[in-house]
Amino acid sequence: MEAIINYFETIPSLHRSLILVGGLTFFWVLEGSLPLFNFKYKKWNHALPNLFFTLTTIVINFGLAFLLVATADWVKATKFGIINWIPNLPLWAYVLLGVLLLDFFGAYLAHYVEHKVKPLWMVHLVHHTDHNVDTTTANRHHPLESVIRFVFTLFGVFIVGTPIAIVMLYQSMSLIATQFSHANIKLPKKVDKALSYVLVSPDMHKVHHHYMLPYTDSNYGNIFSIWDRLFGTFMVLDREAIVYGVDTFPDATANGKLGVLLKQPFHKYRKPTTINSSE
């Protein structure tokens, strides 16, 4: 565990880039072998706007990274934060709890709030208006959302008290987890269900991308499924019944154009339709 912490404390930017590109490439290839849905699309054309948003996310996170480093260094030096207030915590538990709580504040809580606060939902909408969810959808976030997510992560680092090594470990795990859960891959249902007891599995997250409520407002988790199960936001929907997109923005062609997506958060809010979850 010490070796892992030492590595992530000084992880080179090149290695972080390799995690991003390597994960994207791996799941991209896997989608061709084990597709969940046989999309009738030109994969590169679909990927281009999503990759643009991946790039803007990288730029924003890089530009604001000094705040993350400063906060992580401060909580470490002052012993501030939840994991630093628990006495005699073994290193493995210190790291596990740190990653688990960062997953709550930086991912689950941020995601939940984005769905409940109308202006934030309009920003997050860009992620949901993808009608062909695949691994490139993972980082399809409007630049404004990248800033919002960063603020929640920064708050998590402050409250949890995570040093930069745990922050880097969490972000690396988060990156692979979201590429995995969005990937257009078809795991055996029993395997997927077993995974979903601990981790956010592909089938579990795909429910969140169903085009109508209440499924859209469920399964907010990123790495761990514990938060959805704990707070009652876990839902199940058969994978064959899932339809991607958002009912209030049904134009698949428009939702694939970069210019339209950049302006999407500034549209007038439209109340979504709710369907009976028992149907």
C-alpha positions in Angstrom: 0.0 0.0 0.0 2.9 2.4 0.8 4.3 1.8 -2.7 0.9 2.7 -4.3 0.7 5.9 -2.2 4.3 6.9 -3.1 3.5 6.3 -6.8 0.4 8.4 -6.9 1.9 11.1 -4.8 4.2 12.0 -7.6 2.4 10.4 -10.6 3.8 11.9 -13.8 1.4 13.7 -16.2 2.4 11.2 -18.9 1.2 8.3 -16.8 -2.1 10.1 -16.1 -2.5 10.7 -19.8 -1.8 7.0 -20.5 -4.5 6.0 -18.1 -7.0 8.2 -20.0 -6.0 7.1 -23.5 -5.3 3.5 -22.5 -8.7 3.1 -20.8 -10.5 4.8 -23.7 -8.7 2.6 -26.3 -9.3 -0.6 -24.3 -13.1 -0.1 -24.0 -13.4 1.3 -27.5 -11.9 -2.0 -28.8 -14.0 -4.1 -26.4 -17.2 -2.4 -27.7 -16.5 -3.8 -31.1 -16.3 -7.4 -29.7 -19.0 -7.3 -27.0 -21.5 -4.6 -28.0 -24.6 -4.1 -25.9 -26.4 -2.2 -28.7 -25.6 -2.3 -32.4 -25.6 1.4 -33.0 -26.2 2.5 -36.5 -23.6 5.3 -36.3 -20.3 6.4 -37.6 -18.3 5.9 -34.5 -15.7 8.5 -35.1 -18.3 11.1 -36.0 -20.1 10.4 -32.8 -16.9 10.5 -30.8 -15.6 13.9 -32.0 -17.8 16.2 -29.9 -17.3 13.8 -26.9 -13.6 13.9 -27.3 -13.7 17.7 -27.6 -15.4 17.8 -24.2 -12.9 15.4 -22.8 -10.2 17.9 -23.9 -11.9 20.9 -22.3 -12.3 18.9 -19.1 -8.5 18.2 -19.1 -7.7 21.9 -19.7 -10.0 23.1 -17.0 -8.8 20.5 -14.4 -5.2 21.3 -15.3 -5.8 25.0 -15.0 -7.4 24.7 -11.6 -5.0 21.9 -10.3 -3.1 24.3 -8.1 -6.1 24.7 -5.9 -6.4 21.0 -5.5 -2.8 20.6 -4.7 -2.8 23.5 -2.2 -5.9 22.1 -0.4 -4.5 18.6 -0.3 -1.2 19.8 1.1 -3.0 22.0 3.7 -5.2 19.2 5.1 -2.2 16.9 5.3 -0.1 19.5 7.1 -2.9 20.5 9.6 -4.3 17.0 10.0 -7.7 18.4 9.0 -10.6 16.3 7.7 -12.6 13.2 8.4 -9.9 10.6 7.8 -7.4 12.5 9.8 -9.7 12.7 12.8 -10.0 8.9 13.2 -7.3 7.7 15.5 -5.0 4.7 14.8 -6.5 4.1 11.3 -4.4 1.5 9.4 -3.0 2.8 6.1 -5.2 0.5 4.0 -8.3 1.8 5.8 -7.1 5.4 5.5 -6.7 5.1 1.8 -10.0 3.1 1.2 -12.0 5.5 3.3 -10.4 8.5 1.6 -11.3 7.1 -1.9 -14.8 6.1 -0.8 -15.6 9.5 0.6 -14.2 11.4 -2.3 -16.4 9.2 -4.5 -19.3 10.5 -2.5 -18.5 14.2 -2.5 -16.8 14.5 -5.9 -19.1 12.2 -7.8 -22.4 11.0 -6.1 -23.3 14.3 -4.4 -22.2 16.4 -7.3 -24.3 14.3 -9.7 -27.3 14.3 -7.4 -27.3 18.1 -7.0 -26.9 18.5 -10.7 -30.2 16.6 -11.3 -32.1 18.5 -8.5 -31.1 22.1 -9.2 -32.6 23.3 -12.5 -29.8 25.5 -13.7 -27.2 22.8 -13.0 -29.4 20.2 -14.7 -29.4 22.3 -17.9 -25.6 22.3 -17.8 -25.5 18.5 -17.1 -28.0 18.0 -19.8 -25.2 17.8 -22.4 -24.0 14.5 -20.9 -27.5 13.0 -21.1 -28.4 14.1 -24.7 -26.1 11.5 -26.2 -28.3 9.0 -28.0 -25.5 6.5 -28.5 -23.9 6.0 -25.1 -20.5 4.5 -25.3 -17.1 4.9 -23.6 -16.5 8.3 -25.2 -19.7 9.6 -23.5 -17.9 9.2 -20.1 -16.3 12.7 -20.4 -19.0 14.4 -22.4 -19.4 17.3 -20.0 -20.0 20.9 -20.8 -17.0 23.1 -19.7 -19.3 24.7 -17.1 -20.0 21.3 -15.6 -16.2 20.5 -15.5 -15.9 23.6 -13.2 -18.9 22.5 -11.1 -17.5 19.0 -10.7 -14.1 20.4 -9.8 -15.7 22.6 -7.0 -17.4 19.5 -5.5 -14.1 17.5 -5.7 -12.2 20.4 -4.0 -14.9 20.5 -1.3 -14.5 16.7 -0.8 -10.7 17.0 -0.5 -11.2 19.7 2.2 -13.9 17.8 4.2 -12.4 14.3 3.9 -8.8 15.5 4.4 -7.2 13.6 1.6 -3.5 14.1 0.7 -2.7 14.5 -2.9 -1.7 10.8 -3.3 -5.2 9.7 -2.5 -6.7 12.4 -4.7 -4.6 11.2 -7.7 -5.5 7.6 -6.9 -9.2 8.5 -6.7 -9.2 10.5 -10.0 -7.4 7.6 -11.8 -9.9 5.1 -10.5 -12.8 7.4 -11.3 -11.6 7.9 -14.9 -11.5 4.1 -15.5 -14.7 3.5 -13.7 -16.7 6.0 -15.8 -15.2 4.7 -19.0 -16.2 1.2 -18.0 -19.8 2.1 -16.9 -20.5 4.1 -20.1 -18.9 1.6 -22.5 -21.3 -0.1 -24.9 -20.4 -3.6 -23.7 -22.6 -6.5 -22.8 -21.5 -8.4 -19.8 -23.3 -11.6 -18.7 -26.3 -10.4 -16.6 -25.2 -12.4 -13.6 -21.7 -10.9 -13.7 -23.0 -7.4 -14.1 -25.5 -7.8 -11.2 -22.7 -9.3 -9.0 -20.5 -6.3 -9.8 -23.3 -3.9 -9.0 -23.3 -4.9 -5.3 -19.9 -3.1 -4.9 -19.1 -1.2 -8.1 -21.2 0.8 -10.6 -21.6 -1.7 -13.4 -22.4 -0.9 -17.0 -26.1 -2.1 -16.8 -26.5 -0.2 -13.5 -25.3 3.1 -15.0 -27.1 2.7 -18.3 -30.4 2.8 -16.3 -29.4 6.4 -15.4 -29.2 7.3 -19.1 -32.8 6.1 -19.9 -34.6 9.0 -21.5 -37.4 9.4 -19.0 -37.9 9.8 -15.3 -37.7 8.3 -12.8 -34.8 6.3 -14.2 -32.9 9.4 -15.2 -32.9 10.4 -11.5 -31.3 7.2 -10.2 -28.0 5.4 -10.1 -25.8 8.5 -9.6 -22.7 6.7 -8.4 -19.4 6.7 -10.2 -17.1 4.1 -8.7 -19.0 2.5 -5.8 -22.7 1.5 -5.8 -22.9 1.8 -2.0 -24.1 5.4 -2.1 -27.1 4.7 -4.4 -28.1 1.7 -2.3 -27.6 3.7 1.0 -29.6 6.7 -0.1 -32.4 4.9 -2.0 -31.5 6.1 -5.5 -30.7 2.7 -6.8 -33.0 1.4 -9.6 -33.1 -1.5 -12.0 -34.4 -1.6 -15.6 -33.9 -4.4 -18.0 -31.1 -3.5 -20.4 -33.3 -4.2 -23.5 -35.8 -1.6 -22.4 -33.3 1.3 -22.1 -33.6 4.2 -24.5 -30.9 6.8 -24.4 -31.3 10.5 -24.5 -33.6 13.0 -22.8 -37.3 13.3 -23.7 -37.3 17.1 -23.7 -34.4 17.2 -26.2 -35.3 14.4 -28.7 -33.4 15.6 -31.8 -30.5 13.1 -32.1 -28.9 14.9 -35.0 -28.8 18.2 -33.2 -27.6 16.6 -30.0 -24.5 15.4 -31.9 -23.5 18.8 -33.1 -20.8 20.6 -31.0 -22.3 24.1 -31.5 -25.7 23.0 -30.4 -24.2 21.2 -27.3 -22.2 24.3 -26.2 -25.4 26.3 -26.2 -27.7 23.6 -24.7 -27.4 24.8 -21.1 -28.9 28.2 -22.1 -32.1 26.8 -23.5 -35.3 27.4 -21.5 -35.9 24.7 -18.9 -38.4 22.1 -20.0 -40.1 19.9 -17.5 -39.4 16.2 -18.2 -42.0 13.5 -18.4 -42.3 10.9 -15.7 -43.3 7.4 -16.5 -44.6 4.7 -14.1 -41.5 2.8 -12.9 -43.6 -0.4 -12.7 -44.3 -0.4 -16.4 
